[in-house]
Amino acid sequence: MINIIGGVAAFFLAASPLHAGELSAMAGESIDLGGFRGVLHYTDENDGYRVIATIAEGETGVPVRFSATLAEGQSATIAVPRKLGEPEQSLEISRSGGKLTVTEGGSVSNQQTGAIAE
């Protein structure tokens, strides 16, 4: 178990922060969903872009992996609930026009969008 956590931590440190621009296949981008942090990457498969996100709560949380294969025009959302009455923290991952786009936000006024693949 310690080896798994150490490997995930090393992968988190090797990833660059999420920003607008291209992401090469298997190049990790850091993601932040409130107290949950992790990495996002994709591979270009025959049936679509296989998007993989690994997140954990803080430095000691158990890692959780999210995986989805997106065909052209599809999207997926990763959301983390917050305190009662607060909006959730979320990432929407969309594939359109041969690009993979990530939109961060809990509310419409707090959204950032960046293309991470072409």
N, C-alpha and C positions, 0 to 999 in steps of 0.2 A: 504494500500500500504506500509506503514511504517513497518507493521508486516512482510510482505513478504520479503522486503529488509533486515530486521533484521534477519530473518530466514536463508536467503541465506548467509548473512555475517557470521553467526554463523557456518553454514555448511562449508564454506571456511576455517575458522579458525580451525575446527576440523579435516580437511583432512591432510594427511601426504604428503610430496613432492613426485612427480613421480620419481621412480627409478627402476632398474632391480629387479625383485623378484615377488613373488606371491601376488595377491590381493584377499582377501576373498570377497564373494558376499556381496554387500552393504557397503564395506569398501571404503571410498573415497580417491582419490589421487589428489593432487594439480596439475593443469596444467597452463602453462604460454605461451601465444601466443602474445608476444610483450606487448602491453598495455592492452591486454585482459587476465584476470586471472579467474580461476574457479576450478571446481572439476569434476572428472570423476569417475564413478562407474558402476558396472554391476550387473544384477541378472541373474541367470541360470533358464531360462524358458523352457517349453516343446519344443518350436520351435527354440531355440537357446539362445545365450547370449544377453540379452537386455542391451545395452550400453547406458548410459545417461551421457551427459556432460552439465554442467551449467556454462556459462561464462558471464562476464560483463566487460565493459571498465572502468578501474579504480575503485575507491571505490564508485562512485556515478552513474555509468552507469546502465542502465536498464538490468537486467539479461535476458539471452537468453538460451533456453534449446534445445539441440540436442539429438535425440533418434534414435537408429537403433538396429534391431535385427539381429545378425550375426550368420549364420549357418557355419558349418565347411568349410573352404576355402574362406570365404567372407571377405571383408574389407570395411571400410568407411573412408572418409577424412573430417576433419574440417579445414577450411582455413580462414585466416583473411588477407585481402589485406593491402598493405602498400603504401607508397608514390610512385608516378610514377617512374618507373625504378628500384625499389627495389623488391626483391623476396617476395612472400607472406610467412607468418608464417603459418605452418600447422602441424597437427598431423594426422598420418595414424594409424587407429586401425584395426588390422587384427586378425582373428581367424584361427589357424592352429595347428593340432596335439593336440587339447584339451587345447590350451593355447591362451590367449589374449595378443597380442603384440602391443605396442604403439611405433611408430617411430616419433620423433620430428625433424623438420627441415624446413628451407626455401630453402636451397640448399643442394646438395649432400654432400658437404664438412662439413656441420654443422648439422649432424644427430646423434641422440642418439636413441638406441633401448633398450627396457626393456620389459620383460614378466611380465604381471600383473595378470595373472590368469592361473591356471592349472586345 
